[in-house]
Amino acid sequence: MSDDQIEQFLERYSKFVSIVERTPSTAEDEDKEEEGEKIEESYEDL
């Protein structure tokens, strides 16, 4: 795994964490789920 890939993953993960930490509303919950799935997929690719 290259440094670039690790960096991209960490950026996405930190965005995901900041989304999760916000007070959830229904719309944000859907965003979190979607973002979480993208992150899981990218993690599986690594």
N, C-alpha and C positions, 0 to 999 in steps of 0.2 A: 504494500500500500504506500503510495507516494505521499510526501508532505502536503502537497496540494489537496489531495483527497481528504486527508485528515483535517486540514484546515477548513475545507468546505463543510465537512460533516459537523465539526465543532460549531461553526457559524450557524448552521441550520438548527443544531441542537439547542444552542443558547437562545435562538429566536423562539423555538418551541417552548422552552422553559419560561420565557417571559410571557408568552401567550397564556400558558397554564396558570401563571401566578396572578394574572389579571382577574378581577371579579367576574365570574362567568355569567354571561347571558346566553340565551338559546343560540343566537347567531354565533357567538364566540365559541360555544361548545362545539358547534358543527365545524368551525374553522380549526379548532384544536384537534378534533378527530381526523380531519383531512390532513393537517400538517403532521400529525403523529404517524399516520399511515405512510406519508411520503418519507418521513425520517426512518421509520422501520424498514422500508424498502431500500433506502440508500444504505442503511446499516448492513442489511443482508448482502448487498452488492460488494461490500468491502471485504 
